[in-house]
Every structure is written in structure tokens, then in C-alpha cells.
Amino acid sequence: MPIILLIHGPNLNKLGERAAAHYGVLTLADLETKVTEDAKRFSLEIKSFQSNHEGALIDFIQAESKSAVGIIINPGALTHYSYSLHDALVDAGLPTVEVHLSDIKSREEWRQISVTAPACIGQISGKGVAGYADALKLLAERLAVD
């Protein structure tokens, strides 16, 4: 089955423990299980990775993008300043969807800017876990066209 990389940035390993009003109550493992199940509807396989380190995320993208057909990424706070992550996504050459559990457009001013979104085919924000299902659908539609 074609592989979608599911990438989680800094602090997402703490899902289920932090700011439930913004991020919900599911753990990262719960979220990954849900996305993996949802991906089966589209005959897609999920390969997940989380790191609190920017370089580790870039290393993962560089190493794994050759065997994948798309990326779903929640860069966490790296969204707002990581041009190196942006460049890694561009260099991967894969359709990528940026997902945020919370609505970054209605939060602090600095959270409203994404430097990684221009490297993506779409950004989904504020839909909680359902945003990941939307990202899968968007990628599946893109892959059916390509």
C-alpha cells in the first residue's frame, strides 16, 4: 500500500496531558491509531514519527520521503519559524497537508503565521482529530489525480 508519512512536531508527544481546550483529550497513540484506521478507507498505510527536535524531523523527511506518496504534518511551534522544515518539505517533492488541532488563526498573533504552509497543498486548522481525516481525504483526492 502507498505510504503517507504522519509527522508530529515538538510537544505533541504530550497530547492528552496538555491544554485539552486547545488540543483535545486523545493521546498521540490514540491519534495515530485513528489516522491509521482512517487511512485504510483510502488503501493507504501510515508511517508515524514524532520528535521534539527540528533536525530529527528533517532527517525523517529526507530518509523516508523516497518511499512515501504524501505527508501529513503537524509541525507544532515549528510552524511559525522553521524555514529549514519548510525547505525539507519542498525538497521531499510530495503533496503535504499541514494540520493543527487548534484553530491557529484565532490564537496568539504569532501562532497565526505559518512559514511551513506555503510548502503544502493545504492547511487544516481547528478541527481537532477530524482535521487529520480531512487531510487524508485531501491527499487521497490529490493522489487519484496525479
Residue, then its C-alpha position, 0 to 999 in steps of 0.5 A: m500500500p502507498i505510504i503517507l508519512l504522519i509527522h508530529g512536531p515538538n510537544l505533541n508527544k504530550l497530547g492528552e496531558r496538555a491544554a485539552a481546550h486547545y488540543g483535545v483529550l486523545t493521546l498521540a497513540d490514540l491519534e495515530t491509531k485513528v489516522t491509521e484506521d482512517a487511512k485504510r478507507f483510502s488503501l493507504e498505510i501510515k508511517s508515524f514519527q514524532s520528535n521534539h527536535e527540528g533536525a530529527l524531523i528533517d532527517f525523517i523527511q529526507a530518509e523516508s520521503k523516497s518511499a512515501v506518496g504524501i505527508i501529513i504534518n503537524p509541525g507544532a511551534l515549528t510552524h511559525y519559524s522553521y524555514s529549514l522544515h519548510d525547505a525539507l518539505v519542498d525538497a521531499g517533492l510530495p503533496t503535504v497537508e499541514v494540520h493543527l488541532s487548534d484553530i491557529k488563526s484565532r490564537e496568539e498573533w504569532r501562532q497565526i503565521s505559518v512559514t511551513a504552509p506555503a510548502c503544502i497543498g493545504q492547511i487544516s486548522g481547528k478541527g481537532v482529530a477530524g482535521y487529520a481525516d480531512a487531510l487524508k481525504l485531501l491527499a487521497e483526492r490529490l493522489a487519484v489525480d496525479 
